Amino acid sequence: MLVKDALGAYGERVAAAHLVAQGMVVLERNWRCSAGELDIVARDGDVLVFCEVKTRRSTAFGAPLEAVTPRKAARLRRLAAAWMHERRVHVPEVRIDLVGVLRPPKGPAQIEHVRGVA
């Protein structure tokens, strides 16, 4: 496993634990199709949540969530639709959240959770 992959896997574990601590139920992690990957699919009450996780070791190249561009947000919407189509899921409300995980050299990870971004 590459260092980058290990960092990403770490961030996704931290993000999943954070979402569960917020009362969400994680339904699936790392779902893939030909168009890309969804990091976390969760349920927040009656709302289906598709969560993108970005992890960085420092803010030298910007905060983790700055990596999510409008183009990436549009791709997340398409991936969410593909997941729902494949699973034959129909829900009244869908939300796309972002979780940024900053893993400094010392101390605990810093988590930023933004709800309803796209």
C-alpha positions as CSV (number, residue, x, y, z in Angstrom):
1,M,0.0,0.0,0.0
2,L,1.3,3.4,-0.9
3,V,1.7,6.1,1.8
4,K,-1.0,8.2,0.0
5,D,-3.3,5.2,0.1
6,A,-2.6,4.5,3.7
7,L,-3.3,8.2,4.6
8,G,-6.6,8.1,2.6
9,A,-7.7,4.9,4.3
10,Y,-6.8,6.4,7.7
11,G,-8.9,9.5,6.9
12,E,-11.9,7.4,5.8
13,R,-11.8,5.4,9.1
14,V,-11.6,8.6,11.1
15,A,-14.5,10.1,9.0
16,A,-16.7,7.0,9.4
17,A,-16.2,7.1,13.2
18,H,-17.0,10.8,13.2
19,L,-20.2,10.2,11.3
20,V,-21.3,7.4,13.6
21,A,-20.6,9.6,16.6
22,Q,-22.9,12.2,15.0
23,G,-25.7,9.6,15.0
24,M,-25.4,8.5,11.3
25,V,-25.4,4.8,10.2
26,V,-22.7,3.9,7.7
27,L,-24.3,1.8,4.9
28,E,-21.3,1.3,2.6
29,R,-17.7,2.4,2.2
30,N,-15.5,2.6,-0.9
31,W,-18.3,1.8,-3.5
32,R,-16.9,1.8,-7.0
33,C,-18.3,1.9,-10.5
34,S,-16.8,2.9,-13.9
35,A,-17.4,6.6,-13.2
36,G,-15.5,6.7,-9.9
37,E,-15.8,6.0,-6.2
38,L,-18.0,7.0,-3.2
39,D,-16.0,7.1,0.0
40,I,-19.0,6.7,2.4
41,V,-22.7,6.2,2.0
42,A,-24.6,6.8,5.2
43,R,-28.1,7.4,6.6
44,D,-28.8,10.4,8.8
45,G,-32.3,9.8,10.0
46,D,-34.4,9.7,6.8
47,V,-31.7,11.4,4.7
48,L,-29.3,9.4,2.5
49,V,-25.9,10.9,2.7
50,F,-23.0,10.5,0.3
51,C,-19.8,11.6,1.9
52,E,-16.5,12.6,0.3
53,V,-13.5,12.4,2.5
54,K,-10.3,14.4,1.9
55,T,-7.3,13.8,4.1
56,R,-4.0,15.7,4.3
57,R,-1.0,15.8,6.5
58,S,-0.7,19.6,6.5
59,T,-2.3,22.7,5.0
60,A,0.8,23.5,2.9
61,F,-1.3,23.0,-0.2
62,G,-4.6,24.2,1.3
63,A,-7.1,22.7,3.7
64,P,-8.4,19.2,2.8
65,L,-11.8,20.4,1.7
66,E,-10.3,22.9,-0.7
67,A,-9.6,19.9,-2.9
68,V,-13.3,19.5,-3.7
69,T,-14.0,21.6,-6.8
70,P,-17.3,22.3,-8.5
71,R,-16.4,19.6,-11.1
72,K,-15.8,17.1,-8.3
73,A,-19.1,18.0,-6.6
74,A,-20.9,17.4,-9.9
75,R,-19.2,14.0,-10.2
76,L,-20.3,13.1,-6.7
77,R,-23.9,13.9,-7.7
78,R,-23.6,11.6,-10.7
79,L,-22.1,8.8,-8.5
80,A,-24.8,9.2,-5.9
81,A,-27.4,8.7,-8.7
82,A,-25.6,5.6,-9.9
83,W,-25.5,4.1,-6.4
84,M,-29.2,4.7,-5.9
85,H,-30.0,3.3,-9.3
86,E,-27.8,0.2,-8.7
87,R,-29.3,-0.4,-5.3
88,R,-32.9,0.5,-6.4
89,V,-33.1,3.0,-3.6
90,H,-35.6,5.8,-3.6
91,V,-35.6,8.3,-0.8
92,P,-37.2,11.7,-0.3
93,E,-34.0,13.4,0.6
94,V,-30.3,13.1,-0.5
95,R,-27.4,15.1,0.8
96,I,-23.7,15.3,-0.1
97,D,-21.4,16.0,2.8
98,L,-17.6,16.6,2.9
99,V,-15.3,15.5,5.7
100,G,-11.9,16.9,5.8
101,V,-9.3,15.2,8.0
102,L,-6.0,16.9,8.8
103,R,-3.5,14.4,10.3
104,P,-0.7,16.5,11.9
105,P,2.6,14.9,12.9
106,K,1.6,15.1,16.5
107,G,-1.7,15.1,18.3
108,P,-5.2,13.9,17.2
109,A,-6.7,14.3,13.8
110,Q,-8.6,17.5,13.1
111,I,-12.0,16.9,11.5
112,E,-14.1,19.4,9.5
113,H,-17.6,18.2,8.5
114,V,-19.6,20.3,6.0
115,R,-23.2,19.1,5.3
116,G,-25.1,19.6,2.1
117,V,-22.5,21.0,-0.2
118,A,-23.8,19.8,-3.5
